[in-house]
Amino acid sequence: MNERVDVDMFFDPICPWAWLTSRWLLEVERVREVDVRFRVMSLSVLNQGRQLSEQYQELMRTGWGPVRVCIAVQQRYGSDALRTLYTALGTRIHLGKEKLGPELYRAALTDAGLDPALAAAAEDTGLDAALRESHEAGMRPVGTEVGTPVVHAPGPDGRPVAFFGPVVTPAPKGEAAGRLWDGVLLVAGTPGFFELKRSRDLDPIFD
């Protein structure tokens, strides 16, 4: 029997593609010997100093709030609580189309069975050092030319591999999720392999 392996996925809760990848990984847990731990990266950190459209700049300004709340929850309650909060946030942000802000954060914290007062962490710049540390841990193996999702996993030979993606919609279910996992690990574990891409012609499909 194969031993279960730990896989880290670095997410920003505002990213719909990361949300889809996270739902895929939860399916992978069901059909492969994999345990997923969700960890925080930040598109707001990643895009500091870059030339962006005004609309995207506004999203990045707002984006500090939810990742700070995630860091606060991880610090107080640990990784399992962060996992639960991510599901609560993503459900409201991506399925419910709710506006980022204190009301959403309080509601998601309540959904996750956590202290809703932690919504105040959205404005706490004192959390930014820990946020940047988590972000750097996620991005260091893959560089800064990518965003989220980033996945760290043991490769086919057991040595660690890290990669951006997969970007997929809708999230595969059941054995289809497992087959995609097998393929992703195969290419990510191939020395010198860097990119496989095609034009994206679908918006995120949430089901």
C-alpha positions, 0 to 999 in steps of 0.5 A: 500500500502507498503511504499518504503524502502531504500536499500544500496548496497556496491560495489567495481567497479572491482568485476564482481559479485557485478556488477551482483548483482547491475543489479539485484537490479535495476530490483528489484526497478522496481517490488518491493517498493525498492529504491537502494543506491549504496555505496563504499567498497574496496577489496583493503582495505579488503585484506590488509595484507592478503596472496594473489597470485601475480596476485591478489596482482596486482589487489588489487594495481590497485583497489585503483584507481576506488574506490577513484574516486567513493569517489571523485564523491560522495563527490562532487556530491552525491549518485545519481551521484555515482550511475550513475558513477557505471553504467558507470564504470561497463559497461566499466570494465565488458562488455567492458573489458577495462583496469583499468587506467586513460583513463577508469576513464576519459571516465566513468566520461564523460559517467556519465556527470561528470568532467573527471578531477576527474580521478586524484582522483585515485592517491589521498591518501587523499581520503583514510580516507573517503574510509575506513569509507565507507568500514567500514560502509558496512562491520561492520554488516557482518564481514570481511570473505566476500567481495562484494556485501554487502546489507543492508536492512529493514528485514521482520519485519522492523529491519535492516538486512545485508548480503553478496550476493546474488552471481547470474548469470545472473542477474534475470529480472522482477518478477524473480528478485522480487522473489529472493529479497523476498527470500533473505529477508526472510532468512536474516531476520531469527535469527541465519541464517548465510549461504546458499551455493553451488559450483559455476560452472558458470563464470559471464554472462553479458547480 
